[in-house]
Amino acid sequence: MQNRLESSQGLLSGDSTVVKNSNIVPMKKSLLIFLVGAAAGAAGFWFFEQTKTKAQLSEAKDRVTFAAWKAGKSIQEFAGEIKQELSHSGQVVREKARGAGESISATAVTASIKAKLLTESGLRSVGVETTDGVVTLTGDVATHEDIARAMKIALETDGVQKVVSKIQVTAGK
């Protein structure tokens, strides 16, 4: 009787192993299908995001090109105004609106403007002095456009409220 009991227990345990193995096959298939679906989804997501990114890059390129064209045009217009103002008074003054809480040291403003001017061709010899947010530019440049560029650089610097240009256009430059 005990042998029969042991063999029936062995049979039961053997049957249970067969049942466990038969459950593993569908689970493996399900896992494989899930992984293939996830990979396909990831590939589709990557493809559509790449297409979207290309469109965004193209749009950004168009905006930058337009802004550069507009900036070039405004520099030319600004240079015309400067040329006219220089012929009347010998100096050019531009102001911008005061921002709340702007108090940057004159030394920091001067250093920042001078560093920017040093990177620009034709503006390396421009002198910079700053007092209470008022920047005075001095020196000689070759064109009125150079004066416009120097003034624009100064006006775009944090802490600057007013720019006075005493820069002169010299024919020899």
Stockholm file with secondary structure:
# STOCKHOLM 1.0

chainA/1-173         MQNRLESSQGLLSGDSTVVKNSNIVPMKKSLLIFLVGAAAGAAGFWFFEQTKTKAQLSEAKDRVTFAAWKAGKSIQEFAGEIKQELSHSGQVVREKARGAGESISATAVTASIKAKLLTESGLRSVGVETTDGVVTLTGDVATHEDIARAMKIALETDGVQKVVSKIQVTAGK
#=GR chainA/1-173 SS CHHHHHHHHHHHHHHHHHHHHHHHHHHHHHHHHHHHHHHHHHHHHHHHHHHHHHHHHHHHHHHHHHHHHHHHHHHHHHHHHHHHHHHHHSCEEEECCCCTTCCCCHHHHHHHHHHHHHTSTTCTTCEEEEETTEEEEEEEESCHHHHHHHHHHHHTSTTCCEEEEEEEECTTC
#=GC SS_cons         CHHHHHHHHHHHHHHHHHHHHHHHHHHHHHHHHHHHHHHHHHHHHHHHHHHHHHHHHHHHHHHHHHHHHHHHHHHHHHHHHHHHHHHHHSCEEEECCCCTTCCCCHHHHHHHHHHHHHTSTTCTTCEEEEETTEEEEEEEESCHHHHHHHHHHHHTSTTCCEEEEEEEECTTC
//
